[in-house]
Amino acid sequence: MGSRIMRNTVALGGAQAVSVLTGLVTTLVLARALGPESFGILGFGIALMSYFGLAVNLGMDSHAVREIAKAPAQARAVAGLVLSNRLVLAGLFVVLVFALSPSMGWSAETEAVVRVQSLGLLGTALVLDFYFQARQRMEVLAVRQVAASVAGMLAVLILIRDAGDLLTAAAIPVVMLIASGAMLFIYFRLIAKREAPAQGAVAIPRLAFIRRSVPVALVGVLVTVLINLDIVILGYLVDEAQLGLYVAAARILTVAAMVPGILHGVFLPALAEAMIDDTRRAKMAGNMVRVLAFLGAGVAGVGVILTPLVLQLLFGGAYDGAAGALRILLVHAAFLFLAAAYGTALLAWQCDRPYSVLLAIGAVLNVALNFLLIPRFGIEGAAYATLASQLVMWLGLMALARKAFDLRLAGVQVGALAAAAVSAVPAYLVLRNSPWDATETMLTACVAFVVFYLAASQFAGVVDLRRLQALLPARR
């Protein structure tokens, strides 16, 4: 099991590394070429479409992973059921967006961008990542992800020059998503033809499957509210230039948040398999909590220190006003990592209802704080609302995991946060006293932080080489 988790982590991690690099290049080109106003419109549309994407999926992918992991004989039937349901929903929502967008009070540019982006819902419906994730064939997901991200980056480099290319910028990811989803579907069909009919497969009632998926869908909606509802609200409460600054900060946060996304994809089926074995369940959950605590605190610590340099190097002087919001969002990233470890375990072990209640509390708090703080503090208010909501979620999920499954790992997470805080001091001193240019200073500060953070994490018991070694393939 350990070697399989490591292989899957390497496959998805490699693909995610490529996606991060290509996504970073894409974001930089778009932000600089489009300018804060048009970049803000693009980010607003992406945030809005994420909710329609959740409605298309309706939680069926995560539920399908659990069902296939428990009953592999049902894999093809489950995949066909999910695909047909999602295609119908995608078509309905595309029609709905085209019909209602003229009455939403948006500018002509925003309306056109949202309409183009809505076509991406068809690609969302086609993507069969969940099937290969449940079969723990992460290399297939990796190939699709790398192909789409590289092709999208090349298209942006070739086609995007200035703010007049806004619609083209909106269309590129739509085309890539549909194309990669279609290719994955063709590959799935080829596999299905070669495989012998599954023994023990039975017909799956469509409505019953959807009904069991709805709690998972609610989890997805609430998580998305916690992550990016601030962008949607800002789209109505601040001007497009301020929105563009916040979108730039949120894009950096999105890159950081890819890490728990990778580990969620790898650990979800493995945790589902280990649900009935108390020893395996506790060990696997402990490994995930430990890894995410170490990575999350590290990302937040070095990110907060380097915020001004990162913005200057990535986006240029036009986005300097995003520094305050970005610092707050990076502190939030630490608690996002910490909460994600518990969230994945609870989702895998079908603890849907209490998880949904906690997410609902966090989502309501997030909405209330956004409307309270944005008018007073602007984009920093949106960042504070996100941080406060995520902190509540972390504390709630930690308490729920302890009560339901006796997971007592708060000490590891607090130790990681303390190690990051201590290690930020030498990195900050490097920044204040460095005689070098911005790039050399940033690299030196990063090295200083990493060295001290590794030592502090080992001292605090966050890093345990024996635990990490357990995930590696056994030597013969």
C-alpha positions as CSV (number, residue, x, y, z in Angstrom):
1,M,0.0,0.0,0.0
2,G,2.8,2.4,0.9
3,S,4.6,2.0,-2.4
4,R,1.4,2.4,-4.4
5,I,0.6,5.6,-2.5
6,M,4.1,6.8,-3.2
7,R,3.8,6.0,-7.0
8,N,0.5,7.8,-7.2
9,T,1.9,10.8,-5.3
10,V,4.9,11.0,-7.7
11,A,2.6,10.7,-10.7
12,L,0.2,13.4,-9.6
13,G,2.9,15.4,-8.0
14,G,4.9,15.5,-11.2
15,A,1.9,16.5,-13.2
16,Q,1.0,19.1,-10.6
17,A,4.5,20.5,-10.8
18,V,4.2,21.0,-14.5
19,S,0.7,22.5,-14.0
20,V,2.0,24.9,-11.4
21,L,4.8,26.1,-13.7
22,T,2.7,26.4,-16.8
23,G,-0.1,27.9,-14.8
24,L,2.3,30.4,-13.3
25,V,3.5,31.4,-16.8
26,T,-0.1,31.6,-18.0
27,T,-1.1,33.8,-15.1
28,L,1.9,36.1,-15.5
29,V,1.2,36.6,-19.2
30,L,-2.5,37.2,-18.7
31,A,-2.0,39.6,-15.7
32,R,0.6,41.7,-17.5
33,A,-1.1,41.7,-20.9
34,L,-4.7,42.2,-19.8
35,G,-4.1,44.7,-16.9
36,P,-5.8,44.6,-13.6
37,E,-9.3,45.6,-14.9
38,S,-9.6,42.8,-17.6
39,F,-7.7,40.4,-15.4
40,G,-10.3,41.0,-12.7
41,I,-13.2,40.3,-15.2
42,L,-11.5,37.0,-16.1
43,G,-11.1,36.0,-12.5
44,F,-14.7,37.0,-11.7
45,G,-16.0,34.7,-14.4
46,I,-13.8,31.8,-13.3
47,A,-15.0,32.1,-9.7
48,L,-18.7,32.3,-10.8
49,M,-18.4,29.3,-13.1
50,S,-16.8,27.2,-10.3
51,Y,-20.3,27.1,-8.7
52,F,-21.9,26.0,-11.9
53,G,-19.2,23.3,-12.2
54,L,-20.2,22.0,-8.8
55,A,-23.8,21.9,-9.9
56,V,-22.9,19.9,-13.0
57,N,-20.9,17.5,-11.0
58,L,-23.3,17.3,-8.1
59,G,-20.8,15.5,-5.9
60,M,-21.0,12.4,-8.2
61,D,-17.2,12.2,-8.8
62,S,-16.2,11.9,-5.1
63,H,-19.1,9.5,-4.4
64,A,-18.1,7.4,-7.4
65,V,-14.6,7.1,-6.1
66,R,-15.9,5.7,-2.9
67,E,-18.3,3.3,-4.6
68,I,-15.7,2.0,-7.1
69,A,-13.0,1.6,-4.4
70,K,-15.5,-0.5,-2.4
71,A,-16.9,-2.4,-5.4
72,P,-14.6,-2.5,-8.4
73,A,-17.0,-4.7,-10.3
74,Q,-19.3,-1.6,-10.6
75,A,-16.7,0.7,-12.1
76,R,-17.9,0.8,-15.6
77,A,-21.6,1.1,-14.6
78,V,-20.8,3.9,-12.2
79,A,-18.7,5.8,-14.8
80,G,-21.5,5.6,-17.4
81,L,-24.1,6.8,-14.9
82,V,-22.0,9.8,-13.8
83,L,-21.2,10.8,-17.4
84,S,-24.8,10.7,-18.6
85,N,-26.0,12.7,-15.6
86,R,-23.4,15.3,-15.9
87,L,-23.8,15.9,-19.7
88,V,-27.5,16.6,-19.2
89,L,-26.9,19.0,-16.3
90,A,-24.1,20.8,-18.3
91,G,-26.3,21.4,-21.3
92,L,-29.1,22.8,-19.0
93,F,-26.7,25.2,-17.2
94,V,-25.1,26.5,-20.4
95,V,-28.6,27.4,-21.7
96,L,-29.4,29.0,-18.4
97,V,-26.3,31.2,-18.4
98,F,-27.0,32.4,-21.9
99,A,-30.6,33.2,-21.0
100,L,-30.0,35.0,-17.8
101,S,-26.7,36.8,-18.3
102,P,-28.3,39.9,-20.0
103,S,-30.4,40.6,-16.8
104,M,-27.5,40.4,-14.3
105,G,-26.4,44.0,-14.7
106,W,-22.9,43.2,-15.9
107,S,-20.8,45.2,-18.3
108,A,-20.8,44.0,-21.9
109,E,-17.3,42.5,-21.5
110,T,-18.2,40.6,-18.4
111,E,-21.3,39.2,-20.0
112,A,-19.4,38.0,-23.0
113,V,-16.6,36.4,-20.9
114,V,-19.1,34.6,-18.6
115,R,-20.9,33.2,-21.7
116,V,-17.7,31.9,-23.2
117,Q,-16.6,30.4,-19.9
118,S,-19.9,28.6,-19.4
119,L,-19.1,26.4,-22.4
120,G,-16.4,24.9,-20.2
121,L,-19.2,23.1,-18.2
122,L,-19.4,20.6,-21.1
123,G,-15.7,19.8,-20.5
124,T,-16.4,19.4,-16.8
125,A,-19.1,16.9,-17.6
126,L,-16.8,14.9,-19.9
127,V,-13.8,14.5,-17.6
128,L,-13.5,11.0,-16.2
129,D,-10.7,11.6,-13.7
130,F,-12.7,10.0,-10.9
131,Y,-12.7,6.6,-12.7
132,F,-8.9,6.4,-12.9
133,Q,-8.5,7.9,-9.4
134,A,-10.7,5.2,-7.9
135,R,-8.7,2.5,-9.8
136,Q,-5.6,4.2,-8.4
137,R,-4.2,4.8,-11.9
138,M,-3.0,8.3,-11.3
139,E,-0.6,8.3,-14.2
140,V,-3.6,8.6,-16.6
141,L,-4.8,11.7,-14.7
142,A,-1.2,13.0,-14.8
143,V,-1.0,12.7,-18.6
144,R,-4.3,14.5,-19.2
145,Q,-3.4,17.3,-16.8
146,V,0.1,17.9,-18.2
147,A,-1.2,17.9,-21.8
148,A,-4.0,20.4,-21.0
149,S,-1.8,22.7,-19.0
150,V,1.1,22.8,-21.5
151,A,-1.2,23.3,-24.5
152,G,-3.1,26.1,-22.6
153,M,0.2,27.8,-21.8
154,L,1.4,27.7,-25.4
155,A,-1.9,29.0,-26.6
156,V,-1.7,32.0,-24.2
157,L,1.9,32.7,-25.2
158,I,0.9,32.7,-28.9
159,L,-2.5,34.4,-28.8
160,I,-2.6,36.9,-25.9
161,R,-1.1,40.3,-26.4
162,D,-3.3,43.0,-24.7
163,A,-6.7,43.7,-23.1
164,G,-8.3,43.3,-26.6
165,D,-7.7,39.6,-26.3
166,L,-9.9,39.1,-23.3
167,L,-12.4,36.8,-25.0
168,T,-9.6,34.7,-26.4
169,A,-8.1,34.4,-22.9
170,A,-11.5,33.2,-21.6
171,A,-11.9,30.7,-24.5
172,I,-8.4,29.0,-24.2
173,P,-9.0,27.0,-20.9
174,V,-12.5,26.1,-22.2
175,V,-11.1,24.5,-25.3
176,M,-8.4,22.7,-23.4
177,L,-10.8,21.3,-20.9
178,I,-13.2,20.0,-23.6
179,A,-10.4,18.5,-25.7
180,S,-8.6,16.8,-22.8
181,G,-11.9,15.5,-21.4
182,A,-12.9,14.1,-24.9
183,M,-9.5,12.3,-25.2
184,L,-9.8,10.8,-21.8
185,F,-13.3,9.6,-22.6
186,I,-12.0,7.9,-25.8
187,Y,-9.3,6.2,-23.8
188,F,-11.9,5.0,-21.3
189,R,-14.0,3.6,-24.1
190,L,-11.0,1.7,-25.5
191,I,-10.3,0.2,-22.1
192,A,-13.9,-0.7,-21.5
193,K,-14.0,-2.6,-24.8
194,R,-10.8,-4.6,-24.0
195,E,-11.9,-5.5,-20.5
196,A,-14.0,-8.6,-19.8
197,P,-17.5,-8.0,-18.4
198,A,-17.3,-7.4,-14.7
199,Q,-18.5,-10.3,-12.5
200,G,-21.0,-9.3,-9.9
201,A,-22.0,-6.0,-11.5
202,V,-25.6,-5.0,-11.0
203,A,-27.8,-2.2,-12.3
204,I,-27.5,1.0,-10.3
205,P,-30.6,3.1,-9.7
206,R,-30.0,6.5,-11.1
207,L,-32.0,8.5,-8.5
208,A,-30.6,6.6,-5.6
209,F,-27.0,7.2,-6.8
210,I,-27.7,11.0,-7.2
211,R,-29.4,11.1,-3.8
212,R,-26.3,9.6,-2.1
213,S,-24.1,12.0,-4.0
214,V,-26.0,15.1,-2.8
215,P,-24.3,15.3,0.6
216,V,-20.9,15.2,-1.1
217,A,-22.1,17.9,-3.5
218,L,-23.0,20.1,-0.6
219,V,-19.5,19.6,0.8
220,G,-18.1,20.8,-2.5
221,V,-20.3,23.8,-2.7
222,L,-19.5,24.8,0.9
223,V,-15.8,24.3,0.3
224,T,-15.9,26.5,-2.8
225,V,-17.8,29.2,-0.9
226,L,-15.0,29.2,1.6
227,I,-12.4,29.4,-1.1
228,N,-13.6,31.9,-3.7
229,L,-16.9,33.5,-2.9
230,D,-15.0,36.6,-1.9
231,I,-14.1,37.1,-5.5
232,V,-17.7,37.0,-6.6
233,I,-18.8,39.4,-3.8
234,L,-15.9,41.7,-4.6
235,G,-17.1,41.8,-8.2
236,Y,-20.2,43.7,-7.0
237,L,-18.6,45.8,-4.2
238,V,-15.3,47.1,-5.6
239,D,-14.1,48.4,-8.9
240,E,-12.6,46.2,-11.5
241,A,-9.0,47.4,-10.8
242,Q,-9.3,46.4,-7.1
243,L,-10.9,43.1,-8.1
244,G,-7.9,42.5,-10.4
245,L,-5.5,43.0,-7.5
246,Y,-7.3,40.5,-5.4
247,V,-7.5,38.0,-8.2
248,A,-3.8,38.2,-8.6
249,A,-3.3,37.4,-4.9
250,A,-5.9,34.6,-5.1
251,R,-4.0,33.1,-8.0
252,I,-0.9,32.7,-5.9
253,L,-3.0,31.1,-3.1
254,T,-4.5,28.7,-5.7
255,V,-1.0,27.5,-6.6
256,A,-0.3,26.8,-3.0
257,A,-3.6,25.1,-2.6
258,M,-2.8,22.6,-5.3
259,V,-0.7,20.6,-2.8
260,P,-3.5,19.5,-0.6
261,G,-5.5,18.8,-3.7
262,I,-2.8,16.3,-4.9
263,L,-2.8,14.6,-1.5
264,H,-6.5,14.5,-1.4
265,G,-6.7,12.7,-4.7
266,V,-4.0,10.2,-3.6
267,F,-5.3,9.5,-0.1
268,L,-9.1,9.5,-0.7
269,P,-9.4,6.0,-2.2
270,A,-6.7,4.6,0.1
271,L,-8.4,6.0,3.2
272,A,-11.8,4.6,1.9
273,E,-10.2,1.1,1.7
274,A,-8.8,1.4,5.2
275,M,-12.1,2.6,6.8
276,I,-12.9,-0.7,8.6
277,D,-9.4,-1.4,9.8
278,D,-8.8,0.9,12.9
279,T,-5.0,0.5,12.8
280,R,-4.5,1.2,9.1
281,R,-7.0,4.0,9.3
282,A,-5.2,5.8,12.1
283,K,-1.8,5.3,10.6
284,M,-2.8,6.5,7.1
285,A,-4.7,9.5,8.5
286,G,-1.7,10.4,10.8
287,N,0.7,10.3,7.8
288,M,-1.6,12.7,5.8
289,V,-2.0,15.1,8.7
290,R,1.7,15.2,9.4
291,V,2.7,15.8,5.7
292,L,0.1,18.5,5.2
293,A,1.0,20.3,8.5
294,F,4.6,20.4,7.5
295,L,4.0,21.6,4.0
296,G,1.2,24.1,4.9
297,A,3.1,25.8,7.7
298,G,6.2,26.0,5.5
299,V,4.3,27.5,2.5
300,A,2.7,30.1,4.7
301,G,5.8,31.0,6.6
302,V,8.1,31.7,3.6
303,G,5.2,33.2,1.6
304,V,4.4,35.9,4.1
305,I,8.0,37.0,4.3
306,L,8.5,37.1,0.6
307,T,5.2,38.7,-0.4
308,P,6.4,42.0,-1.8
309,L,9.2,40.4,-3.8
310,V,6.9,37.7,-5.2
311,L,4.4,40.3,-6.4
312,Q,7.0,42.4,-7.9
313,L,8.7,39.6,-9.8
314,L,5.6,37.9,-10.9
315,F,3.1,40.6,-11.7
316,G,5.1,43.9,-11.8
317,G,4.5,47.2,-10.1
318,A,0.8,47.5,-11.2
319,Y,-0.1,44.8,-8.6
320,D,1.8,46.1,-5.6
321,G,-1.5,47.0,-4.0
322,A,-2.2,43.3,-3.5
323,A,0.5,42.8,-0.9
324,G,-1.7,43.2,2.2
325,A,-4.4,40.8,0.9
326,L,-1.8,38.3,-0.2
327,R,-0.1,38.1,3.2
328,I,-3.4,37.5,4.9
329,L,-4.4,34.8,2.3
330,L,-1.0,33.0,2.8
331,V,-1.6,32.8,6.6
332,H,-5.0,31.4,5.7
333,A,-3.2,28.8,3.5
334,A,-1.6,27.3,6.6
335,F,-5.0,26.6,8.1
336,L,-6.3,25.4,4.7
337,F,-3.7,22.7,4.7
338,L,-4.4,21.7,8.3
339,A,-8.1,21.5,7.7
340,A,-7.7,19.6,4.4
341,A,-6.1,16.6,6.1
342,Y,-9.1,16.1,8.4
343,G,-11.6,16.9,5.6
344,T,-10.2,14.2,3.3
345,A,-10.3,11.6,6.1
346,L,-13.9,12.5,7.1
347,L,-15.0,12.4,3.4
348,A,-13.4,9.0,2.8
349,W,-15.0,7.6,5.9
350,Q,-18.5,8.8,4.8
351,C,-18.8,11.2,7.7
352,D,-20.8,13.5,5.4
353,R,-23.5,15.0,7.5
354,P,-21.4,16.5,10.4
355,Y,-18.8,17.5,7.9
356,S,-21.4,19.4,5.9
357,V,-22.7,21.1,9.0
358,L,-19.3,22.4,9.8
359,L,-18.8,23.6,6.3
360,A,-22.2,25.3,6.4
361,I,-21.2,27.2,9.5
362,G,-17.9,28.2,7.9
363,A,-19.7,29.3,4.7
364,V,-22.3,31.4,6.4
365,L,-19.6,33.0,8.5
366,N,-17.5,33.7,5.4
367,V,-20.5,35.4,3.6
368,A,-21.4,37.5,6.6
369,L,-17.8,38.6,7.2
370,N,-17.3,39.5,3.5
371,F,-20.3,41.8,3.5
372,L,-19.2,43.3,6.8
373,L,-15.5,43.8,6.1
374,I,-15.2,44.5,2.4
375,P,-17.0,47.9,2.6
376,R,-14.7,49.0,5.4
377,F,-11.3,47.4,4.5
378,G,-11.7,46.6,0.7
379,I,-9.8,43.6,-0.6
380,E,-8.0,43.2,2.8
381,G,-11.4,42.8,4.4
382,A,-12.2,39.9,2.0
383,A,-8.9,38.2,2.9
384,Y,-9.6,38.6,6.6
385,A,-13.0,37.1,6.1
386,T,-11.5,34.1,4.4
387,L,-8.8,33.7,7.1
388,A,-11.4,33.8,10.0
389,S,-13.7,31.3,8.3
390,Q,-10.8,28.9,7.6
391,L,-9.6,29.1,11.2
392,V,-13.1,28.1,12.4
393,M,-13.2,25.3,10.0
394,W,-9.9,23.9,11.1
395,L,-10.8,23.9,14.8
396,G,-14.2,22.3,14.0
397,L,-12.8,19.6,11.8
398,M,-10.1,18.8,14.3
399,A,-12.7,18.4,17.0
400,L,-15.0,16.3,14.8
401,A,-12.1,13.9,13.7
402,R,-11.1,13.5,17.4
403,K,-14.7,12.7,18.5
404,A,-15.6,10.4,15.6
405,F,-12.4,8.6,15.0
406,D,-10.1,9.4,17.9
407,L,-7.6,11.3,15.8
408,R,-5.4,13.2,18.2
409,L,-2.9,15.1,16.0
410,A,-3.3,18.7,17.1
411,G,0.2,18.7,18.6
412,V,1.8,18.0,15.3
413,Q,-0.1,20.8,13.6
414,V,0.7,23.3,16.3
415,G,4.3,22.3,16.2
416,A,4.5,22.9,12.5
417,L,3.0,26.4,12.9
418,A,5.5,27.2,15.7
419,A,8.4,25.9,13.6
420,A,7.4,28.1,10.7
421,A,7.1,31.2,12.9
422,V,10.5,30.7,14.4
423,S,12.1,30.0,10.9
424,A,10.6,33.2,9.5
425,V,12.9,35.3,11.7
426,P,16.2,34.5,9.9
427,A,14.5,34.8,6.5
428,Y,13.2,38.3,7.4
429,L,16.7,39.3,8.6
430,V,18.1,38.3,5.2
431,L,15.5,40.4,3.5
432,R,16.2,43.5,5.6
433,N,19.9,43.3,5.3
434,S,20.5,41.8,1.9
435,P,22.9,43.7,-0.5
436,W,21.7,41.7,-3.5
437,D,19.0,42.2,-6.1
438,A,15.4,41.0,-5.7
439,T,15.9,37.5,-7.2
440,E,19.1,36.7,-5.3
441,T,17.6,38.1,-2.1
442,M,14.5,35.9,-2.5
443,L,16.5,32.8,-3.1
444,T,18.8,33.4,-0.1
445,A,15.8,34.1,2.2
446,C,14.1,30.9,0.9
447,V,17.2,28.9,1.7
448,A,17.5,30.4,5.1
449,F,13.9,29.6,5.9
450,V,14.1,26.0,4.6
451,V,17.3,25.2,6.6
452,F,15.9,26.6,9.9
453,Y,12.4,25.1,9.2
454,L,13.7,21.6,8.7
455,A,15.7,21.8,11.9
456,A,12.8,23.3,13.9
457,S,10.3,20.8,12.5
458,Q,12.6,17.9,13.5
459,F,13.0,19.4,17.0
460,A,9.2,19.8,17.3
461,G,8.5,16.3,16.2
462,V,6.8,17.3,13.0
463,V,9.3,15.6,10.7
464,D,9.9,12.0,11.4
465,L,12.2,10.2,8.8
466,R,10.9,6.8,9.9
467,R,7.3,7.8,9.0
468,L,8.4,9.2,5.7
469,Q,10.4,6.0,5.0
470,A,7.3,4.0,5.6
471,L,5.8,5.5,2.5
472,L,8.7,4.5,0.3
473,P,8.9,1.1,-1.6
474,A,10.5,-1.6,0.5
475,R,14.0,-2.6,-0.4
476,R,14.5,-6.2,-1.5
